[in-house]
């Protein structure tokens, strides 16, 4: 039980740091004519990876159910 509590505290600390740290270490002010960066490329890669994993799991389940 003590191990679980220690692990939970560590997880909470990591989550807090991952949320707060980027805003603390951001050192450059934004330019007034700065445009937003599109995130389409990253989302496309994540969706492609999720599709590949889904197809693999479907194939594995079919093989498991047949044999």
N, C-alpha and C positions, 0 to 999 in steps of 0.2 A: 504494500500500500504506500509506503514511504517513497518507493521508486516512482510510482505513478504521479504522486504529488510533485516531486522534484522535476519530473519530465514536463508536467503541465506548467509549472512555473517558468521553466526554460522556454517552452513554446510561447507563452504569453509575452515574455521579455523579447523574444525574437520578433514577434508580431508587432509589438510597440515600436521597436527600433526600426523595423522595415517601413513603418508608416511615418514615423517622425524624422528619421535621418535624412531622407531626400530634401525635405523642406529646410532643414538646418544647414546642410552643406551646399545648398544652391548659392553660388557666389556671383554669378553674372546677372545683371539686370536685363530684362528683355528690351529689345529695340522697339521703338514706337511703330515702325513699319513691318514688324515681324509677322509673318503669316503662320497659321497653324500647319503643322506637319500632318500629312495624311497617314492614317494607320492601316490602310487597306492591305498593304503587303504583309504585315504581321498577322492580321486576321486571316488572310488567305492561307498562309502557311499553317496556322493552327487548325483551320478547318480541314486542310488537306491531310495533315497528320492524324486528326481524329477520324477521318474517313478511312484511312489506311488501317488504323487500329481496329475500327469497326468491321471492316471486311475480313481482316485476319481472324477476329473472334467468331464471326459468322461461319467461316470455313472450318475453324477448329471445332465448333459446336456440331456442324453437320458431320464431320468425320467421327466425332465421339458418338453421336446418336446412331450412325450407320453401323459402326463396327463394334 
